[in-house]
Amino acid sequence: MAAVLERSFIEICGFERETAQRFREVTVNLGLSALPGGVKFPDGAGAFHYEESGKLLSVTSNRFIHWSTSGDTVQLVEQSLDTNLLNNAVKLKFSHCTVLPGGVHIQETLNNVIILLISTNLSVHRLLLPHPTRMYRSELVTELHMQSIFTDVGKLSLQEPSHSAVIPSSVGQTGSPSTSTAWLSQSGEAHYALASPAGGIMVVTLPPHTQALHEDLCLSGGVSVLELKRNSMMQRLSGWMPTAIRGDQSPSDLVLSLAVRELEEDSFIFALCQDHKLRMWSFRVRPL
C-alpha cells in the first residue's frame, strides 16, 4: 500500500528532500526499574504547528512537528514544505519507562523557546529547544537547507533535574497512571496531569525552567504533587455529575482521556470518564 501511495503523487519543490528519515536515537536513563509485570499502552501520535506557520516567507512558514509514541519511545520529526530541514528526526528512548497516552505536548513560548513536555508511567520530562527565529535572525528566509530545532538535542543532558524528574512514589501507590496531559503555566511551571487507575487525578509540577536551570535540585527535590479531589470540581457542574461527589469512585468514574484549557489565571482539566461523562476540575480554585 505504501508503495502505491508513493507512486500516486509527486512533490514539486526547488530543493532536494531526503526520501527516508534518518532518526538519531537519544536514550534517557534515570536509573529506574521497570514495574513488575510490565505496562502496555496503545501507540499514539500527534502534531504541532508554529504560530506563524501561515506567514509567508517567515522562518516558520509551512513548518510543523509530528510525533508518534510506542512503548518506551517517542519519535519526533520536524517538517517544512518550503525548505529542507537537516537533522530533523530524533528518537527519544526512556529506559524502563512507558510513554503514557497523551504524554507528549509541545508549546511555543512568548520569549521564543520551544518546550517539549513528555510523561511516562515513572517520570516526567521537559526539553528546552531553540525556536527557529533564534536560529535564523532574518525575517525573510530564502535558504533551501536549514537546521532543525532537533539538531542539538543530543547535546542536552536529559538526565539532569532541569530536564527530567521521577514521579514521586506516592503518585504510583495505586498503580501506574493510565493517561495524561501536560501544559505550561504563564509563570513557566510545567504541569503534568496523571490519571490514576484507582480514580482521581494527580498533578505533578516542575518549577519554571529558568529556576530549575540555576538551582542545584536533587532529582525529585523541585517536584510538587497536588491531588485533585472530587469536591474540588466546579460546584456549578455538580448537578449533572452526581457520581463525582459521592463516596468511593466506581470503575465507571475512571478517566479515559484528559485535556487542559487555560482561562485567564486558571487552568481547567477536562476528564472523559468510562461512564461517558465529561468532568472538569479547576486547578486554581479549590475548597478551603
ABEGO torsion letter per residue (X at the ends): XAAAAAAABBBBBABBBBABBBBBBBBBBAGBBBBBGEBBBBBBBBBBBBAAAABBGBAABGBBBBBBBBEABBBBBBBBAABBBBGABBBBBBBGBBBBBGABBBBBBAAGBBBBBBBBAABBBBBBBBBAAAABABABBABABBBBAAAAAAABBAABAAABBBBBAAAAAAEBBABBBBBBBAAGBBBBBBBBAAEEBBBBBBBBAAAAAABBBBAAAABBBBBBBAAABBAAAAAABAAAABBBBBAAABBABBBBBBBEABBBBBBBBAAGBBBBBBAABBBX
